[in-house]
Amino acid sequence: MTQKIEHNPKAVADFVSRWEASGSAERANYTMFLTELCALLGVPGPEPTRPDDRQNAYVFERNVPMSDGDGSTTVGRIDLYKRGCFVLEAKQGSTVASTDELLFAPERGRRGTAVRGTAGWDAAMKGAKGKAEWYVRSLPPEEGNPPFFLVVDVGHVFELYADFSRLGKTYSQFPDARSYRIRLKDLAKDETRGLLARVWSDPLGLDPTRHSAKVTREIADKLAKLAKSFESAGHHAEVVAAFLMRCLFTFFAEDVGLIDKERTDEQPFTDLLKTLRGHCEQFVPMAQDVWGRMDAGGFSTAMRRKLKHFNGGLFQESHALPVTPQQLELLIQAGESDWSDVEPAIFGTLLERAREPRERHKLGAHL
């Protein structure tokens, strides 16, 4: 889901070192910080502001009329706005409090937000989130609601919130409550910079439902080819359906952590299939060993690890079909897909369809 961007360790290290030393000068720092961030991410920087706000699609300090609730309006200014992408509200906290950095100091708008790690900082970030939501609701209707808004503590952290419905009502932590907050040092990771680059350039491409639909279509196509090839070899449709369901659930189990891994990037069952290239005759005993252990629980010789017991009856029958090199490759390709984004019930429906000859040819066409 993330965009691949060129890795330049020195540029990233210089950026992090330069900005983590800053603090308590939000208004002076945020435009420079975000401009340099754009350069680091490889995305275009903001454009000059024009007198007509309808032309200000990607600018700092975008004017937006805001209702005060008493019939009057004031002009708010979005720190950074990119039409169709995001609203960004910037703050800057500090690591050490000083006498002129009290949370409610008169010059608060010109100084830092609060001391990081304190309740005051949490409250300030929450207030910035509310302000960003207010800006979204105040945008002209013809511009539409952006899929993202960001709350940024300059030189410290980014918080991401998304509403892919673009109704502007239910922005939630993205991608989830555990990882919506990106710290400055996280920019050293290619995937983190790629994620932020897509917020800037392709935010709707981060919609997990779109990704899930794409993955599902791709796997459904492979499923259709496998079903057709096995049935052409003389196997009954129901036998094929049950066999493929065991394969698909095993792929799902390894991707969502139901099969223990020694490394985070390991795919135990898919990796096993890769070792069988050129040795297809070993597929049946290997697969049956795995599924027998998944039914009863215990050590799998084929996968060289202990497997959990999976109830529900799926692996009570551990029969595996012999495969050709082409069928093995299709299974490997299916295993390499991101099964954490696939709803298993969808494949239950697909495999039920596989039992109906009139529907078999449609397996890859309806998702």
Backbone hydrogen bonds in HBPLUS format (Angstrom, degrees):
<---DONOR---> <-ACCEPTOR-->    atom                        ^
c    i                          cat <-CA-CA->   ^        H-A-AA   ^      H-
h    n   atom  resd res      DA  || num        DHA   H-A  angle D-A-AA Bond
n    s   type  num  typ     dist DA aas  dist angle  dist       angle   num
A0012-VAL N   A0008-ASN O   3.08 MM   4  6.34 163.7  2.10 162.5 167.6     1
A0013-ALA N   A0009-PRO O   2.89 MM   4  6.03 167.1  1.91 151.6 155.6     2
A0014-ASP N   A0010-LYS O   2.83 MM   4  5.97 160.2  1.87 151.9 157.3     3
A0015-PHE N   A0011-ALA O   3.01 MM   4  6.13 155.9  2.07 141.9 148.5     4
A0016-VAL N   A0012-VAL O   2.93 MM   4  6.17 169.4  1.94 159.4 161.5     5
A0017-SER N   A0013-ALA O   2.93 MM   4  6.00 168.8  1.94 149.8 153.5     6
A0018-ARG N   A0014-ASP O   2.93 MM   4  5.93 158.0  1.97 144.2 150.7     7
A0019-TRP N   A0015-PHE O   3.05 MM   4  6.20 158.9  2.10 150.5 155.3     8
A0020-GLU N   A0016-VAL O   2.89 MM   4  5.86 153.1  1.97 154.7 160.6     9
A0022-SER N   A0019-TRP O   3.14 MM   3  5.19 157.7  2.19 101.6 108.5    10
A0024-SER N   A0093-GLY O   3.25 MM  69  5.53 153.4  2.33 132.4 133.3    11
A0029-ASN N   A0025-ALA O   2.93 MM   4  5.95 143.5  2.07 158.1 169.8    12
A0030-TYR N   A0026-GLU O   3.00 MM   4  5.74 164.1  2.03 160.0 160.5    13
A0033-PHE N   A0029-ASN O   2.92 MM   4  6.01 167.2  1.93 164.1 168.5    14
A0034-LEU N   A0030-TYR O   2.98 MM   4  6.07 168.0  1.99 149.2 151.8    15
A0035-THR N   A0031-THR O   2.98 MM   4  6.04 150.6  2.07 141.2 149.6    16
A0036-GLU N   A0032-MET O   2.95 MM   4  6.11 163.9  1.97 152.6 156.4    17
A0037-LEU N   A0033-PHE O   2.88 MM   4  6.07 145.8  2.00 141.9 152.7    18
A0038-CYS N   A0034-LEU O   3.01 MM   4  6.19 157.0  2.06 143.0 147.5    19
A0039-ALA N   A0035-THR O   3.28 MM   4  6.61 155.9  2.34 143.1 148.7    20
A0040-LEU N   A0036-GLU O   3.00 MM   4  6.29 153.4  2.07 145.7 153.0    21
A0041-LEU N   A0037-LEU O   2.88 MM   4  6.16 151.1  1.96 153.8 162.2    22
A0042-GLY N   A0038-CYS O   2.95 MM   4  6.04 120.2  2.31 139.2 154.5    23
A0043-VAL N   A0038-CYS O   3.04 MM   5  5.22 163.0  2.07 149.2 150.0    24
A0042-GLY N   A0039-ALA O   3.24 MM   3  5.07 142.7  2.39  92.7 103.4    25
A0047-GLU N   A0058-TYR O   2.83 MM  11  5.90 170.4  1.84 163.4 163.1    26
A0055-GLN N   A0052-ASP O   2.92 MM   3  5.73 161.2  1.96 123.2 128.9    27
A0056-ASN N   A0053-ASP O   3.00 MM   3  4.90 153.4  2.07 100.6 109.2    28
A0057-ALA N   A0055-GLN O   3.08 MM   2  5.75 129.6  2.35 104.5  90.4    29
A0083-ARG N   A0057-ALA O   2.66 MM  26  5.01 163.6  1.69 154.8 160.6    30
A0059-VAL N   A0081-TYR O   3.03 MM  22  5.65 131.5  2.28 147.6 160.1    31
A0081-TYR N   A0059-VAL O   3.01 MM  22  5.65 165.5  2.03 158.0 162.2    32
A0061-GLU N   A0079-ASP O   3.10 MM  18  4.76 151.5  2.18 111.2 115.5    33
A0062-ARG N   A0078-ILE O   3.02 MM  16  5.00 135.2  2.22 143.5 141.5    34
A0078-ILE N   A0062-ARG O   2.86 MM  16  5.00 160.3  1.90 145.6 143.2    35
A0064-VAL N   A0076-GLY O   2.90 MM  12  5.18 144.1  2.03 144.9 145.8    36
A0076-GLY N   A0064-VAL O   2.80 MM  12  5.18 164.5  1.83 158.4 154.3    37
A0066-MET N   A0074-THR O   2.72 MM   8  5.28 165.2  1.74 165.8 167.6    38
A0074-THR N   A0066-MET O   2.83 MM   8  5.28 158.1  1.87 150.5 155.9    39
A0068-ASP N   A0072-SER O   2.93 MM   4  5.68 171.4  1.94 154.1 152.8    40
A0080-LEU N   A0088-LEU O   3.26 MM   8  5.05 148.5  2.37 141.2 141.1    41
A0088-LEU N   A0080-LEU O   2.84 MM   8  5.05 143.4  1.97 161.1 166.7    42
A0082-LYS N   A0086-PHE O   3.01 MM   4  5.41 171.2  2.02 161.0 159.8    43
A0085-CYS N   A0082-LYS O   2.91 MM   3  5.39 153.3  1.98 140.1 140.8    44
A0086-PHE N   A0082-LYS O   3.00 MM   4  5.41 152.4  2.08 142.0 150.9    45
A0148-PHE N   A0085-CYS O   3.17 MM  63  6.14 140.8  2.33 141.1 152.1    46
A0087-VAL N   A0148-PHE O   3.23 MM  61  6.71 134.7  2.45 129.4 140.5    47
A0150-LEU N   A0087-VAL O   2.81 MM  63  6.32 152.6  1.88 153.2 162.4    48
A0089-GLU N   A0150-LEU O   2.88 MM  61  6.26 164.5  1.91 163.3 165.4    49
A0152-VAL N   A0089-GLU O   2.92 MM  63  6.27 163.6  1.95 155.4 160.0    50
A0091-LYS N   A0152-VAL O   2.69 MM  61  6.00 156.0  1.75 168.9 172.8    51
A0154-VAL N   A0091-LYS O   2.70 MM  63  6.09 160.4  1.73 163.5 157.7    52
A0113-THR N   A0092-GLN O   2.54 MM  21  5.37 145.6  1.65 117.7 130.5    53
A0094-SER N   A0114-ALA O   2.99 MM  20  6.21 147.5  2.09 146.0 149.0    54
A0116-ARG N   A0094-SER O   2.77 MM  22  5.83 165.2  1.80 166.1 170.4    55
A0101-GLU N   A0098-SER O   2.96 MM   3  5.24 163.5  1.99 121.3 121.1    56
A0105-ALA N   A0102-LEU O   3.05 MM   3  5.12 162.4  2.09 119.8 117.3    57
A0108-ARG N   A0105-ALA O   2.98 MM   3  5.20 140.1  2.14 125.4 123.5    58
A0110-ARG N   A0107-GLU O   2.83 MM   3  5.45 149.5  1.92 118.5 128.1    59
A0111-ARG N   A0107-GLU O   3.06 MM   4  6.27 128.9  2.34 146.3 160.0    60
A0111-ARG N   A0108-ARG O   3.19 MM   3  5.04 138.9  2.37  95.0 106.5    61
A0118-THR N   A0115-VAL O   3.26 MM   3  5.99 139.5  2.44 142.0 142.5    62
A0122-ASP N   A0118-THR O   3.18 MM   4  6.57 161.8  2.22 149.5 153.8    63
A0123-ALA N   A0119-ALA O   2.92 MM   4  6.13 159.3  1.96 149.0 154.6    64
A0124-ALA N   A0120-GLY O   2.93 MM   4  6.12 150.8  2.01 141.7 150.0    65
A0125-MET N   A0121-TRP O   2.93 MM   4  6.19 158.1  1.98 154.0 159.1    66
A0126-LYS N   A0122-ASP O   2.97 MM   4  6.18 154.1  2.04 145.7 153.3    67
A0127-GLY N   A0123-ALA O   2.86 MM   4  6.10 151.3  1.94 144.0 152.2    68
A0128-ALA N   A0124-ALA O   2.92 MM   4  6.18 149.2  2.01 143.3 151.7    69
A0129-LYS N   A0125-MET O   2.98 MM   4  6.24 147.6  2.09 142.0 150.5    70
A0130-GLY N   A0126-LYS O   3.05 MM   4  6.41 157.4  2.10 147.6 152.8    71
A0131-LYS N   A0127-GLY O   2.97 MM   4  6.24 149.1  2.07 143.9 152.7    72
A0132-ALA N   A0128-ALA O   2.94 MM   4  6.20 155.4  2.01 147.8 153.7    73
A0133-GLU N   A0129-LYS O   3.01 MM   4  6.33 157.8  2.06 151.3 157.1    74
A0134-TRP N   A0130-GLY O   2.99 MM   4  6.21 147.4  2.10 140.4 149.5    75
A0135-TYR N   A0131-LYS O   2.95 MM   4  6.28 153.0  2.03 148.3 155.3    76
A0136-VAL N   A0132-ALA O   3.02 MM   4  6.35 156.4  2.07 148.3 154.3    77
A0137-ARG N   A0133-GLU O   3.08 MM   4  6.38 162.3  2.11 149.2 152.7    78
A0138-SER N   A0134-TRP O   3.07 MM   4  6.23 128.8  2.34 138.6 152.4    79
A0138-SER N   A0135-TYR O   3.02 MM   3  4.99 133.6  2.24  95.7 109.3    80
A0139-LEU N   A0136-VAL O   3.28 MM   3  5.49 162.4  2.31 106.9 112.1    81
A0143-GLU N   A0140-PRO O   2.92 MM   3  5.65 159.0  1.97 124.6 131.1    82
A0144-GLY N   A0141-PRO O   3.13 MM   3  5.44 147.8  2.24 107.0 116.1    83
A0163-ASP N   A0147-PRO O   2.84 MM  16  5.07 154.4  1.90 142.0 148.7    84
A0149-PHE N   A0161-TYR O   3.03 MM  12  5.47 151.8  2.11 144.6 149.5    85
A0161-TYR N   A0149-PHE O   3.08 MM  12  5.47 145.3  2.21 162.9 172.2    86
A0151-VAL N   A0159-GLU O   3.05 MM   8  5.07 156.3  2.11 138.2 145.7    87
A0159-GLU N   A0151-VAL O   2.78 MM   8  5.07 145.6  1.90 147.6 158.4    88
A0153-ASP N   A0157-VAL O   2.87 MM   4  5.17 159.8  1.91 151.4 158.0    89
A0156-HIS N   A0153-ASP O   2.85 MM   3  5.41 142.3  1.99 152.3 148.6    90
A0157-VAL N   A0153-ASP O   3.06 MM   4  5.17 157.3  2.12 137.3 144.6    91
A0184-LEU N   A0156-HIS O   2.96 MM  28  5.17 151.2  2.05 138.0 133.9    92
A0158-PHE N   A0182-ILE O   2.71 MM  24  4.98 153.5  1.78 145.9 155.3    93
A0182-ILE N   A0158-PHE O   2.72 MM  24  4.98 160.6  1.75 153.4 158.7    94
A0160-LEU N   A0180-TYR O   3.05 MM  20  5.32 155.8  2.11 138.6 146.1    95
A0174-PHE N   A0160-LEU O   3.02 MM  14  5.43 164.6  2.04 133.4 132.5    96
A0162-ALA N   A0172-SER O   2.84 MM  10  5.46 158.2  1.89 151.7 153.3    97
A0172-SER N   A0162-ALA O   2.98 MM  10  5.46 162.3  2.01 140.1 139.6    98
A0166-ARG N   A0163-ASP O   3.04 MM   3  5.55 152.4  2.12 111.8 119.8    99
A0179-SER N   A0176-ASP O   3.27 MM   3  5.67 138.4  2.46 106.4 116.3   100
A0186-ASP N   A0183-ARG O   2.83 MM   3  5.32 142.7  1.97 113.2 124.8   101
A0187-LEU N   A0184-LEU O   3.09 MM   3  5.82 165.7  2.11 119.1 123.7   102
A0188-ALA N   A0185-LYS O   3.18 MM   3  5.98 170.1  2.19 119.9 122.6   103
A0189-LYS N   A0186-ASP O   2.99 MM   3  5.76 168.0  2.00 122.2 126.1   104
A0192-THR N   A0189-LYS O   3.14 MM   3  5.31 126.6  2.44  99.8 113.2   105
A0193-ARG N   A0189-LYS O   3.19 MM   4  6.56 166.0  2.21 159.2 161.4   106
A0194-GLY N   A0190-ASP O   2.85 MM   4  6.02 153.7  1.92 149.2 157.9   107
A0195-LEU N   A0191-GLU O   2.91 MM   4  6.04 146.5  2.02 136.5 144.6   108
A0196-LEU N   A0192-THR O   3.10 MM   4  6.43 166.2  2.12 154.0 155.7   109
A0197-ALA N   A0193-ARG O   2.90 MM   4  6.06 154.2  1.96 145.9 153.8   110
A0198-ARG N   A0194-GLY O   3.08 MM   4  6.31 144.1  2.22 140.8 149.2   111
A0198-ARG N   A0195-LEU O   3.15 MM   3  5.27 124.7  2.47  96.8 110.4   112
A0199-VAL N   A0195-LEU O   3.09 MM   4  6.48 144.2  2.22 144.6 155.0   113
A0200-TRP N   A0196-LEU O   3.14 MM   4  6.47 147.6  2.25 145.3 153.3   114
A0201-SER N   A0197-ALA O   2.93 MM   4  6.12 144.9  2.05 139.2 149.7   115
A0202-ASP N   A0198-ARG O   2.66 MM   4  4.64 148.9  1.76 122.5 133.3   116
A0205-GLY N   A0202-ASP O   3.06 MM   3  5.44 139.1  2.23 107.8 119.5   117
A0206-LEU N   A0203-PRO O   2.98 MM   3  5.52 162.5  2.01 114.2 120.0   118
A0207-ASP N   A0204-LEU O   3.11 MM   3  5.40 165.4  2.13 110.4 114.4   119
A0210-ARG N   A0207-ASP O   3.03 MM   3  5.49 128.9  2.30 110.7 123.1   120
A0211-HIS N   A0207-ASP O   3.19 MM   4  6.56 160.5  2.23 152.6 158.4   121
A0212-SER N   A0208-PRO O   2.80 MM   4  5.90 159.8  1.84 145.0 151.1   122
A0213-ALA N   A0209-THR O   2.98 MM   4  6.08 156.5  2.03 138.9 145.1   123
A0214-LYS N   A0210-ARG O   3.00 MM   4  6.23 155.4  2.06 146.9 153.3   124
A0215-VAL N   A0211-HIS O   2.91 MM   4  6.17 168.3  1.92 157.8 160.4   125
A0216-THR N   A0212-SER O   2.85 MM   4  5.98 161.0  1.89 149.2 155.2   126
A0217-ARG N   A0213-ALA O   2.92 MM   4  6.11 157.5  1.98 145.3 151.0   127
A0218-GLU N   A0214-LYS O   3.02 MM   4  6.27 162.0  2.06 151.5 156.1   128
A0219-ILE N   A0215-VAL O   2.96 MM   4  6.20 162.8  1.99 153.9 158.4   129
A0220-ALA N   A0216-THR O   2.80 MM   4  5.88 155.8  1.85 148.4 156.2   130
A0221-ASP N   A0217-ARG O   3.04 MM   4  6.24 147.1  2.16 144.1 151.6   131
A0222-LYS N   A0218-GLU O   3.27 MM   4  6.63 155.8  2.33 142.1 147.7   132
A0223-LEU N   A0219-ILE O   2.78 MM   4  6.04 156.1  1.84 152.8 160.5   133
A0224-ALA N   A0220-ALA O   2.92 MM   4  6.12 154.2  1.99 144.1 150.1   134
A0225-LYS N   A0221-ASP O   3.12 MM   4  6.42 158.7  2.16 146.6 151.6   135
A0226-LEU N   A0222-LYS O   2.91 MM   4  6.14 159.9  1.95 151.1 156.8   136
A0227-ALA N   A0223-LEU O   2.86 MM   4  6.03 168.9  1.88 154.6 157.7   137
A0228-LYS N   A0224-ALA O   3.00 MM   4  6.12 163.4  2.03 147.2 152.0   138
A0229-SER N   A0225-LYS O   2.97 MM   4  6.11 159.1  2.02 145.6 151.5   139
A0230-PHE N   A0226-LEU O   2.93 MM   4  6.11 164.9  1.96 158.7 162.0   140
A0231-GLU N   A0227-ALA O   3.03 MM   4  6.12 161.0  2.07 148.3 153.8   141
A0232-SER N   A0228-LYS O   2.89 MM   4  5.98 145.8  2.01 142.3 152.1   142
A0233-ALA N   A0229-SER O   3.16 MM   4  6.34 130.2  2.42 133.3 145.1   143
A0233-ALA N   A0230-PHE O   3.15 MM   3  5.11 133.1  2.38  91.7 104.5   144
A0235-HIS N   A0230-PHE O   3.31 MM   5  5.91 161.9  2.35 148.0 144.6   145
A0234-GLY N   A0231-GLU O   3.01 MM   3  5.15 159.6  2.06 105.0 110.3   146
A0239-VAL N   A0236-HIS O   3.07 MM   3  5.32 119.6  2.45 103.8 118.6   147
A0240-VAL N   A0236-HIS O   2.98 MM   4  6.28 159.7  2.02 157.9 164.3   148
A0241-ALA N   A0237-ALA O   2.87 MM   4  6.07 159.4  1.91 149.3 155.3   149
A0242-ALA N   A0238-GLU O   3.05 MM   4  6.21 163.4  2.08 146.3 149.5   150
A0243-PHE N   A0239-VAL O   3.02 MM   4  6.17 159.7  2.06 146.7 152.7   151
A0244-LEU N   A0240-VAL O   2.88 MM   4  6.08 168.0  1.90 158.2 161.1   152
A0245-MET N   A0241-ALA O   2.95 MM   4  6.10 152.2  2.03 145.7 153.8   153
A0246-ARG N   A0242-ALA O   3.14 MM   4  6.41 151.7  2.22 144.3 150.5   154
A0247-CYS N   A0243-PHE O   3.09 MM   4  6.48 157.8  2.14 148.2 154.4   155
A0248-LEU N   A0244-LEU O   2.82 MM   4  6.03 170.3  1.83 157.7 159.9   156
A0249-PHE N   A0245-MET O   2.93 MM   4  6.03 163.9  1.96 149.0 153.3   157
A0250-THR N   A0246-ARG O   3.09 MM   4  6.17 153.2  2.17 142.0 149.2   158
A0251-PHE N   A0247-CYS O   3.03 MM   4  6.36 153.3  2.10 151.2 158.5   159
A0252-PHE N   A0248-LEU O   2.97 MM   4  6.24 159.8  2.01 148.3 154.1   160
A0253-ALA N   A0249-PHE O   2.79 MM   4  6.01 158.2  1.84 149.2 155.2   161
A0254-GLU N   A0250-THR O   3.11 MM   4  6.33 155.1  2.17 146.0 151.0   162
A0255-ASP N   A0251-PHE O   3.23 MM   4  6.45 145.1  2.36 143.8 152.8   163
A0255-ASP N   A0252-PHE O   3.15 MM   3  5.27 125.7  2.46  97.9 111.8   164
A0256-VAL N   A0252-PHE O   3.09 MM   4  6.29 144.6  2.22 154.5 163.2   165
A0258-LEU N   A0253-ALA O   2.86 MM   5  4.78 138.9  2.03 152.8 154.3   166
A0266-GLU N   A0263-ARG O   3.18 MM   3  5.22 163.6  2.21 106.9 111.1   167
A0271-ASP N   A0267-GLN O   2.68 MM   4  5.64 165.4  1.70 171.9 176.9   168
A0272-LEU N   A0268-PRO O   3.05 MM   4  6.13 144.9  2.17 133.1 142.3   169
A0273-LEU N   A0269-PHE O   3.02 MM   4  6.38 155.6  2.08 149.0 154.8   170
A0274-LYS N   A0270-THR O   3.06 MM   4  6.41 148.2  2.17 146.0 154.7   171
A0275-THR N   A0271-ASP O   3.28 MM   4  6.63 141.6  2.43 141.4 150.2   172
A0275-THR N   A0272-LEU O   3.08 MM   3  5.31 128.5  2.35 100.7 113.8   173
A0276-LEU N   A0273-LEU O   2.99 MM   3  5.21 149.3  2.09 103.9 113.7   174
A0277-ARG N   A0274-LYS O   3.31 MM   3  5.68 169.4  2.32 111.0 112.9   175
A0279-HIS N   A0276-LEU O   2.72 MM   3  4.79 157.2  1.78 130.0 130.6   176
A0282-GLN N   A0279-HIS O   2.95 MM   3  5.81 166.5  1.97 127.1 131.4   177
A0283-PHE N   A0280-CYS O   3.00 MM   3  5.35 164.3  2.03 113.8 119.0   178
A0286-MET N   A0282-GLN O   3.17 MM   4  6.17 159.2  2.21 152.1 158.5   179
A0287-ALA N   A0283-PHE O   2.83 MM   4  5.90 175.8  1.84 165.1 166.4   180
A0288-GLN N   A0284-VAL O   3.00 MM   4  6.04 162.8  2.03 153.2 158.4   181
A0289-ASP N   A0285-PRO O   3.00 MM   4  6.05 143.4  2.14 136.8 145.9   182
A0290-VAL N   A0286-MET O   3.11 MM   4  6.45 160.0  2.15 150.8 155.2   183
A0291-TRP N   A0287-ALA O   2.96 MM   4  6.21 170.6  1.97 156.6 158.5   184
A0292-GLY N   A0288-GLN O   2.92 MM   4  5.82 148.6  2.01 137.1 145.8   185
A0293-ARG N   A0289-ASP O   3.16 MM   4  6.33 154.4  2.23 144.4 150.2   186
A0294-MET N   A0290-VAL O   2.96 MM   4  6.26 147.6  2.07 144.9 155.1   187
A0295-ASP N   A0291-TRP O   3.01 MM   4  6.16 135.7  2.21 137.5 147.8   188
A0296-ALA N   A0292-GLY O   3.17 MM   4  6.42 156.8  2.23 143.3 148.6   189
A0297-GLY N   A0293-ARG O   2.46 MM   4  4.83 142.7  1.59 139.0 150.5   190
A0310-PHE N   A0294-MET O   2.76 MM  16  5.60 164.7  1.79 171.7 169.1   191
A0298-GLY N   A0307-LEU O   3.04 MM   9  5.38 163.0  2.07 150.4 150.4   192
A0307-LEU N   A0298-GLY O   2.75 MM   9  5.38 174.0  1.76 143.5 143.0   193
A0300-SER N   A0305-ARG O   2.86 MM   5  5.61 178.1  1.86 150.0 149.5   194
A0304-ARG N   A0300-SER O   2.74 MM   4  5.53 119.2  2.11 136.2 152.0   195
A0316-GLN N   A0313-GLY O   3.27 MM   3  5.15 166.2  2.29 102.8 106.7   196
A0328-LEU N   A0324-THR O   2.92 MM   4  6.14 158.9  1.96 156.8 163.0   197
A0329-GLU N   A0325-PRO O   3.05 MM   4  6.25 153.7  2.12 143.1 149.5   198
A0330-LEU N   A0326-GLN O   3.12 MM   4  6.43 153.4  2.19 145.1 151.7   199
A0331-LEU N   A0327-GLN O   3.02 MM   4  6.30 154.2  2.08 147.4 154.3   200
A0332-ILE N   A0328-LEU O   2.92 MM   4  6.21 155.4  1.98 149.7 156.7   201
A0333-GLN N   A0329-GLU O   2.88 MM   4  6.12 161.8  1.91 150.6 155.4   202
A0334-ALA N   A0330-LEU O   2.96 MM   4  6.17 153.6  2.04 143.4 150.5   203
A0335-GLY N   A0331-LEU O   2.91 MM   4  6.16 153.3  1.99 145.9 153.5   204
A0336-GLU N   A0332-ILE O   2.96 MM   4  6.23 139.3  2.13 147.0 157.9   205
A0337-SER N   A0334-ALA O   3.22 MM   3  5.47 157.5  2.27 105.7 112.5   206
A0341-ASP N   A0338-ASP O   3.25 MM   3  5.98 165.5  2.27 116.3 120.7   207
A0342-VAL N   A0339-TRP O   3.21 MM   3  5.10 166.6  2.22 107.9 108.7   208
A0346-ILE N   A0343-GLU O   2.93 MM   3  5.62 142.5  2.07 120.0 129.3   209
A0347-PHE N   A0344-PRO O   2.99 MM   3  5.32 121.0  2.35 103.9 117.7   210
A0348-GLY N   A0344-PRO O   2.99 MM   4  6.39 142.7  2.13 146.8 158.5   211
A0349-THR N   A0345-ALA O   3.06 MM   4  6.36 153.2  2.13 146.1 151.4   212
A0350-LEU N   A0346-ILE O   2.99 MM   4  6.35 154.2  2.06 141.3 148.9   213
A0351-LEU N   A0347-PHE O   2.84 MM   4  5.95 161.5  1.88 146.0 150.3   214
A0352-GLU N   A0348-GLY O   3.02 MM   4  6.21 144.4  2.15 139.7 149.4   215
A0353-ARG N   A0349-THR O   2.99 MM   4  6.30 151.9  2.07 146.3 154.0   216
A0354-ALA N   A0350-LEU O   3.01 MM   4  6.37 137.5  2.20 138.3 150.4   217
A0355-ARG N   A0352-GLU O   3.12 MM   3  5.63 157.8  2.17 109.8 116.6   218
A0356-GLU N   A0353-ARG O   2.79 MM   3  5.43 161.4  1.82 122.2 128.5   219
A0359-GLU N   A0356-GLU O   2.85 MM   3  5.43 146.0  1.97 120.4 130.4   220
A0360-ARG N   A0356-GLU O   3.20 MM   4  6.33 130.1  2.46 149.4 162.2   221
A0362-LYS N   A0359-GLU O   2.89 MM   3  5.34 154.4  1.95 115.4 124.0   222
A0363-LEU N   A0360-ARG O   3.22 MM   3  5.61 170.7  2.23 116.9 118.5   223
A0365-ALA N   A0362-LYS O   2.94 MM   3  5.15 163.2  1.97 115.6 121.1   224
